[in-house]
Amino acid sequence: MWVFRGLSGPRAPAQLQQGLLAAWCRCCRASSSYSASAQPSRVRALVYGNHGDPAKVVQLKNLELAAVGGSDVRVRMLAAPINPSDINMIQGNYGLLPKLPAVGGNEGVGEVIEVGSSVTGLKPGDWVIPANAGLGTWRTEAVFSGEALIRVPGDIPLQSAATLGVNPCTAYRMLMDFEQLQPGDSVIQNASNSGVGQAVIQIAAALGLRTINVVRDRPDIQKLTDRLKNLGAEHVVTEEELRLPETKNIFQDMPQPRLALNCVGGKSSTELLRHLAPGGTMVTYGGMAKQPVIASVSLLIFKDLKLRGFWLSQWKKKHSPDEFKELIFTLCELIRQGQLTAPSCSEIPLQDYQQALEASMKPFVSSKQILTM
C-alpha cells in the first residue's frame, strides 16, 4: 500500500488528492503491464496427448505463456465453440491433424492484449479470430503469430464472432460456388438444424433463395420447425416425410432445387438427389450417418446430376488470405444488418469442459456448446 505522507486526510486539497490517485493508477497499470510481459505467465488450456474419446483424452492443464516476439500477438481468448470437426480431430479421423500434444479448438474469438514491435495491423483491444484451423482456441490466453489472426469488428455479438470462421463461411461458399442461383431459386439441405444448416437458411434468405430443410424426427419437432422458420426456412420436413409421395406438392409453388447440401450421407443423401432438378448439384460437406453417398445410376444418367465435395480448409488453400478476409467481412456485414445470427448456443465455463464435450456428442443436439474463458 502506498502512503502519501503529509498529503492525505481532510486538509489535503481535493485536486491534489485526485492527481496523486491518478498518478498511482497509471503507475500500477504500467507496473502490471511490465510484469505480464517480463515474467512467465501460466494459462489454462484443454490439451490432448493422444487421439481417442474426447471425454477421456482431453485434460485441463496449466501451460506457460510464450514471450511476445516482434511479429507475435498476445491474445486473451473470450469464447470458443466445440464443432464436430474439433471432435473428429481429437478422435484422429479428420483430414487435418495437429502435432501432439495439442490444444483443442479450431474456432473462437479473442481480445488482443499485446502486440510485437513489427505488428501493424492489430492493436490492444481488437477482436481477432483464427485465420486457419489448428490454432488451438480452447485456452484462456495464448501468443500467436500476427499472420494467424484476422481482426473482426468488436460491435458484433460475442457468440456470432466466436462461431464466425467455420460454419457461416462453409454455408456462404457452398451457396455461391457450385450453382449460379438467382433470387427465387430453391435449395434443399439435410442436417438443417446444424450450425452450417442454420447459417444456410439465413444467408439463403438474405440472397432471396428459398430453402427446403430436412431434419431428423424428434420429440420436439414442432419447436425445432418453428425455430428454423423464424430464421427464414420456407419448408421444414423430416427424413421420413421427405420419402412420402406428398412431398412433391412442395414444388407446386416453387422450382425444384438445383443445389442440395449434404452433411449426412446414406439414405438421406439419396433422397436429396431424388428431389434435385435435372443438371443439379449435390455438395457433400459432412457424413454424420457415417454411411456412403449412394447415387442411383438412373439419376446420374437421365438427370445428369453432379456430385461435389466441399471442405473449407481446402478452399483456403486455393484462395489468398485476403479473399478469406473479404469473406469474413461480408458475413460481418450480414450480422450487422441482422440477417445472420449465431446458431443456438449454450455457454459453458472452461472448467466445465467435460459437460460441454458430452453435450456436443449427444444425438439430436440443437445447441452448439461454447466454452467461455
C-alpha positions as CSV (number, residue, x, y, z in Angstrom):
1,M,0.0,0.0,0.0
2,W,1.3,3.4,-0.9
3,V,1.1,6.3,1.7
4,F,1.4,10.0,0.8
5,R,2.8,11.4,4.0
6,G,1.6,14.9,4.8
7,L,-0.8,15.0,1.8
8,S,-3.6,12.7,2.9
9,G,-6.5,13.4,5.2
10,P,-9.1,16.2,5.2
11,R,-6.5,19.0,5.0
12,A,-5.1,17.8,1.6
13,P,-6.6,19.7,-1.4
14,A,-9.1,17.6,-3.3
15,Q,-7.4,18.2,-6.7
16,L,-4.1,17.2,-5.3
17,Q,-5.5,14.0,-3.9
18,Q,-7.2,13.2,-7.2
19,G,-4.0,13.9,-9.1
20,L,-1.9,11.6,-6.8
21,L,-4.5,8.9,-7.2
22,A,-4.5,9.2,-11.0
23,A,-0.7,9.0,-10.9
24,W,-0.8,5.9,-8.7
25,C,-3.3,4.2,-11.1
26,R,-1.1,5.0,-14.1
27,C,2.0,3.6,-12.3
28,C,0.1,0.5,-11.3
29,R,-1.1,-0.1,-14.9
30,A,2.5,0.3,-16.2
31,S,3.9,-2.0,-13.5
32,S,1.2,-4.6,-14.2
33,S,1.8,-4.4,-17.9
34,Y,5.6,-4.8,-17.4
35,S,5.1,-7.8,-15.1
36,A,2.8,-9.5,-17.5
37,S,5.3,-9.4,-20.3
38,A,8.5,-9.7,-18.3
39,Q,7.6,-12.7,-16.2
40,P,6.4,-16.1,-17.3
41,S,2.6,-16.4,-17.1
42,R,0.7,-19.6,-16.9
43,V,-2.6,-20.2,-18.7
44,R,-5.2,-22.9,-18.6
45,A,-5.8,-25.0,-21.7
46,L,-7.6,-28.1,-22.8
47,V,-4.9,-30.4,-24.1
48,Y,-4.9,-33.9,-25.5
49,G,-1.7,-36.0,-25.8
50,N,-3.2,-38.8,-27.9
51,H,-6.2,-39.5,-30.1
52,G,-9.3,-41.1,-28.7
53,D,-12.6,-40.5,-26.9
54,P,-12.6,-36.7,-26.2
55,A,-14.1,-37.2,-22.8
56,K,-11.1,-39.4,-21.8
57,V,-8.1,-37.8,-23.6
58,V,-8.8,-34.1,-23.1
59,Q,-7.5,-32.6,-19.9
60,L,-7.4,-29.1,-18.4
61,K,-3.8,-28.2,-17.9
62,N,-1.6,-25.2,-17.0
63,L,0.7,-24.1,-19.8
64,E,3.4,-21.5,-19.7
65,L,2.7,-18.4,-21.9
66,A,5.4,-17.8,-24.5
67,A,7.2,-14.4,-24.7
68,V,5.8,-11.9,-27.3
69,G,8.2,-11.6,-30.2
70,G,8.3,-8.9,-32.9
71,S,5.7,-10.5,-35.1
72,D,3.6,-12.0,-32.3
73,V,0.3,-11.1,-30.7
74,R,-0.8,-11.9,-27.2
75,V,-4.5,-12.8,-27.1
76,R,-6.9,-13.3,-24.3
77,M,-9.5,-15.8,-25.5
78,L,-13.1,-14.8,-24.9
79,A,-15.1,-17.8,-26.3
80,A,-14.6,-20.8,-28.4
81,P,-17.2,-23.3,-29.7
82,I,-17.0,-27.1,-29.9
83,N,-17.6,-28.1,-33.5
84,P,-17.9,-31.6,-35.0
85,S,-14.5,-31.1,-36.7
86,D,-13.0,-30.5,-33.3
87,I,-14.3,-33.8,-32.0
88,N,-13.2,-35.6,-35.1
89,M,-9.7,-34.1,-34.8
90,I,-9.3,-35.3,-31.3
91,Q,-10.6,-38.8,-32.3
92,G,-7.9,-38.8,-35.0
93,N,-10.3,-39.2,-38.0
94,Y,-10.1,-35.7,-39.6
95,G,-8.3,-34.5,-42.7
96,L,-6.1,-32.2,-40.7
97,L,-4.4,-33.4,-37.5
98,P,-2.0,-31.3,-35.4
99,K,1.2,-32.5,-33.8
100,L,0.6,-34.0,-30.4
101,P,0.3,-32.9,-27.7
102,A,-2.2,-30.3,-28.9
103,V,-4.6,-27.7,-27.6
104,G,-8.1,-28.4,-28.8
105,G,-10.3,-26.0,-30.7
106,N,-10.2,-24.6,-34.3
107,E,-12.5,-21.6,-33.9
108,G,-13.2,-18.8,-31.4
109,V,-12.7,-15.1,-30.7
110,G,-10.2,-13.4,-28.5
111,E,-9.1,-9.9,-27.5
112,V,-5.6,-8.6,-28.3
113,I,-3.7,-7.8,-25.1
114,E,-0.2,-7.0,-26.5
115,V,1.4,-6.8,-29.9
116,G,5.1,-7.2,-31.0
117,S,7.1,-4.4,-32.4
118,S,6.6,-5.3,-36.1
119,V,2.8,-5.9,-35.9
120,T,1.0,-3.1,-37.6
121,G,-2.5,-4.4,-38.4
122,L,-3.6,-5.2,-34.9
123,K,-3.6,-3.3,-31.6
124,P,-4.6,-4.0,-28.0
125,G,-8.4,-4.1,-27.7
126,D,-9.0,-5.6,-31.1
127,W,-11.1,-8.7,-31.5
128,V,-9.5,-11.5,-33.5
129,I,-10.4,-14.9,-34.9
130,P,-8.1,-17.7,-36.3
131,A,-7.2,-17.5,-40.0
132,N,-6.8,-21.3,-40.2
133,A,-7.7,-24.4,-38.4
134,G,-5.3,-26.0,-35.8
135,L,-4.6,-22.9,-33.8
136,G,-5.9,-24.3,-30.5
137,T,-8.5,-22.0,-29.2
138,W,-9.6,-23.9,-26.1
139,R,-7.4,-21.9,-23.7
140,T,-7.6,-18.7,-21.6
141,E,-4.6,-17.0,-23.3
142,A,-2.0,-17.5,-26.0
143,V,0.7,-15.9,-28.0
144,F,0.1,-16.3,-31.8
145,S,1.7,-15.1,-34.9
146,G,0.0,-12.0,-36.2
147,E,-0.4,-13.6,-39.6
148,A,-2.5,-16.4,-37.9
149,L,-5.2,-13.9,-36.9
150,I,-8.0,-11.9,-38.6
151,R,-9.4,-8.8,-37.0
152,V,-13.2,-8.7,-36.7
153,P,-15.4,-5.8,-35.7
154,G,-16.0,-5.5,-31.9
155,D,-19.6,-4.4,-32.4
156,I,-21.0,-7.8,-33.4
157,P,-22.3,-10.2,-30.7
158,L,-19.8,-12.4,-28.9
159,Q,-21.4,-15.6,-30.0
160,S,-21.5,-14.5,-33.6
161,A,-17.8,-13.6,-33.5
162,A,-16.9,-16.9,-31.8
163,T,-18.7,-19.0,-34.4
164,L,-17.9,-16.9,-37.5
165,G,-14.9,-18.6,-39.0
166,V,-16.2,-22.1,-39.9
167,N,-19.9,-22.7,-40.3
168,P,-21.1,-19.4,-41.9
169,C,-18.1,-19.5,-44.2
170,T,-18.9,-23.0,-45.3
171,A,-22.6,-22.1,-45.9
172,Y,-21.8,-19.0,-47.9
173,R,-19.2,-20.6,-50.2
174,M,-21.5,-23.6,-50.9
175,L,-24.4,-21.3,-51.9
176,M,-22.1,-19.2,-54.1
177,D,-19.6,-21.5,-55.7
178,F,-21.4,-24.5,-57.3
179,E,-24.6,-23.2,-59.0
180,Q,-25.4,-19.8,-60.3
181,L,-28.5,-19.3,-58.2
182,Q,-30.8,-16.4,-58.7
183,P,-33.5,-14.9,-56.3
184,G,-36.5,-17.2,-56.3
185,D,-34.4,-20.3,-56.8
186,S,-34.5,-23.1,-54.2
187,V,-32.0,-25.1,-52.2
188,I,-32.6,-28.4,-50.3
189,Q,-30.4,-29.5,-47.4
190,N,-30.3,-32.1,-44.6
191,A,-28.9,-31.6,-41.1
192,S,-30.7,-28.3,-41.3
193,N,-30.5,-27.6,-37.5
194,S,-26.7,-27.9,-37.5
195,G,-24.5,-24.8,-37.4
196,V,-24.0,-24.8,-41.1
197,G,-27.7,-25.6,-41.7
198,Q,-28.8,-22.6,-39.7
199,A,-26.3,-20.4,-41.5
200,V,-27.5,-21.7,-44.9
201,I,-31.1,-20.8,-44.0
202,Q,-30.3,-17.2,-43.1
203,I,-27.8,-16.5,-45.9
204,A,-30.1,-18.0,-48.4
205,A,-32.9,-15.8,-47.2
206,A,-30.7,-12.7,-47.4
207,L,-29.9,-13.7,-51.1
208,G,-33.6,-14.2,-51.9
209,L,-33.3,-18.0,-52.1
210,R,-35.9,-20.4,-50.9
211,T,-35.0,-23.4,-48.7
212,I,-36.4,-26.9,-48.1
213,N,-34.9,-28.1,-44.8
214,V,-34.7,-31.7,-43.8
215,V,-34.2,-32.8,-40.2
216,R,-34.4,-36.0,-38.2
217,D,-37.7,-36.6,-36.4
218,R,-37.6,-36.0,-32.7
219,P,-40.0,-35.4,-29.7
220,D,-39.7,-31.6,-30.0
221,I,-40.0,-31.5,-33.8
222,Q,-42.6,-28.6,-33.8
223,K,-40.4,-26.5,-31.6
224,L,-37.5,-27.1,-34.0
225,T,-39.6,-26.4,-37.0
226,D,-40.8,-23.1,-35.6
227,R,-37.2,-22.0,-34.7
228,L,-35.9,-22.8,-38.2
229,K,-38.8,-21.0,-39.8
230,N,-38.1,-18.0,-37.7
231,L,-34.6,-18.0,-39.2
232,G,-36.1,-17.9,-42.7
233,A,-36.7,-21.5,-43.6
234,E,-39.6,-21.9,-46.1
235,H,-40.2,-25.6,-45.6
236,V,-39.1,-28.0,-42.8
237,V,-39.6,-31.7,-43.3
238,T,-38.4,-34.8,-41.5
239,E,-36.3,-37.5,-43.2
240,E,-39.4,-39.8,-43.2
241,E,-41.7,-37.1,-44.7
242,L,-39.2,-36.5,-47.5
243,R,-39.7,-40.1,-48.7
244,L,-43.5,-39.7,-49.0
245,P,-45.1,-39.0,-52.4
246,E,-46.9,-36.0,-50.9
247,T,-43.6,-34.2,-50.6
248,K,-43.8,-33.4,-54.3
249,N,-46.6,-30.9,-53.5
250,I,-43.9,-28.6,-52.2
251,F,-42.7,-28.0,-55.7
252,Q,-46.1,-26.9,-57.0
253,D,-45.4,-23.3,-55.8
254,M,-41.6,-23.3,-56.0
255,P,-39.0,-24.5,-58.5
256,Q,-37.2,-27.8,-58.0
257,P,-33.8,-27.2,-56.2
258,R,-30.7,-27.0,-58.4
259,L,-28.5,-27.2,-55.3
260,A,-28.5,-29.8,-52.5
261,L,-26.3,-29.6,-49.4
262,N,-25.5,-32.9,-47.8
263,C,-24.0,-33.4,-44.3
264,V,-25.4,-36.8,-43.5
265,G,-24.8,-39.3,-46.3
266,G,-26.6,-42.7,-46.6
267,K,-30.3,-42.8,-47.4
268,S,-30.7,-39.1,-46.6
269,S,-28.3,-38.1,-49.4
270,T,-30.1,-40.4,-51.8
271,E,-33.4,-38.6,-51.0
272,L,-31.8,-35.2,-51.6
273,L,-30.7,-36.4,-55.0
274,R,-34.1,-37.7,-55.9
275,H,-35.6,-34.2,-55.5
276,L,-32.9,-32.3,-57.4
277,A,-33.7,-30.6,-60.7
278,P,-32.1,-32.1,-63.8
279,G,-28.5,-30.9,-64.1
280,G,-28.4,-30.0,-60.4
281,T,-25.5,-30.4,-58.0
282,M,-25.3,-32.1,-54.6
283,V,-22.4,-30.8,-52.4
284,T,-21.3,-33.1,-49.6
285,Y,-19.5,-31.4,-46.7
286,G,-20.0,-33.9,-43.9
287,G,-21.0,-37.5,-43.1
288,M,-23.0,-37.6,-39.9
289,A,-24.5,-41.0,-40.7
290,K,-21.1,-42.5,-41.4
291,Q,-22.5,-44.1,-44.4
292,P,-21.5,-43.7,-48.1
293,V,-23.3,-41.4,-50.5
294,I,-25.5,-43.7,-52.7
295,A,-26.5,-42.3,-56.1
296,S,-28.6,-44.4,-58.4
297,V,-27.4,-44.9,-62.0
298,S,-30.6,-43.6,-63.4
299,L,-30.3,-40.3,-61.6
300,L,-26.8,-39.7,-62.8
301,I,-27.6,-40.7,-66.4
302,F,-31.1,-39.4,-67.1
303,K,-30.9,-36.3,-64.8
304,D,-27.2,-35.6,-65.3
305,L,-26.7,-34.8,-61.6
306,K,-23.3,-33.7,-60.3
307,L,-21.7,-34.9,-57.0
308,R,-19.2,-32.5,-55.4
309,G,-17.5,-32.1,-52.1
310,F,-16.5,-29.1,-50.0
311,W,-14.0,-28.6,-47.2
312,L,-13.3,-25.0,-46.1
313,S,-9.6,-25.8,-45.3
314,Q,-9.2,-26.9,-49.0
315,W,-10.9,-23.8,-50.2
316,K,-8.4,-21.7,-48.2
317,K,-5.5,-23.5,-49.8
318,K,-6.8,-22.4,-53.3
319,H,-7.6,-18.8,-52.3
320,S,-5.5,-16.0,-50.8
321,P,-5.7,-14.8,-47.2
322,D,-7.2,-11.6,-48.5
323,E,-10.0,-13.5,-50.1
324,F,-10.8,-15.2,-46.8
325,K,-10.8,-11.8,-45.0
326,E,-13.2,-10.5,-47.6
327,L,-15.5,-13.4,-46.9
328,I,-15.3,-12.7,-43.2
329,F,-16.1,-9.0,-43.8
330,T,-19.1,-10.0,-46.0
331,L,-20.5,-12.2,-43.2
332,C,-19.9,-9.5,-40.6
333,E,-22.0,-7.1,-42.7
334,L,-24.8,-9.6,-42.7
335,I,-24.5,-9.9,-38.9
336,R,-24.7,-6.1,-38.6
337,Q,-27.8,-6.0,-40.7
338,G,-29.5,-8.6,-38.6
339,Q,-29.6,-11.1,-41.4
340,L,-27.2,-13.6,-39.8
341,T,-27.2,-14.6,-36.2
342,A,-25.2,-17.2,-34.3
343,P,-26.6,-20.7,-34.0
344,S,-28.5,-21.7,-30.9
345,C,-25.7,-21.8,-28.3
346,S,-25.1,-22.9,-24.7
347,E,-22.3,-21.1,-22.9
348,I,-20.2,-23.3,-20.6
349,P,-17.3,-22.2,-18.4
350,L,-13.9,-23.7,-19.5
351,Q,-13.6,-25.7,-16.3
352,D,-16.8,-27.5,-17.0
353,Y,-15.4,-28.7,-20.4
354,Q,-16.4,-32.4,-19.7
355,Q,-20.1,-31.3,-19.6
356,A,-19.6,-29.4,-22.8
357,L,-17.9,-32.3,-24.6
358,E,-20.5,-34.8,-23.6
359,A,-23.4,-32.5,-24.6
360,S,-21.8,-31.8,-28.0
361,M,-21.7,-35.6,-28.8
362,K,-25.2,-36.4,-27.9
363,P,-27.8,-37.1,-30.6
364,F,-30.4,-34.5,-31.6
365,V,-28.3,-31.7,-30.2
366,S,-29.7,-28.4,-31.5
367,S,-27.5,-26.1,-29.3
368,K,-23.8,-25.5,-30.0
369,Q,-21.6,-25.7,-26.9
370,I,-19.4,-22.6,-26.5
371,L,-16.6,-22.6,-23.9
372,T,-16.3,-19.2,-22.2
373,M,-13.0,-18.2,-20.6
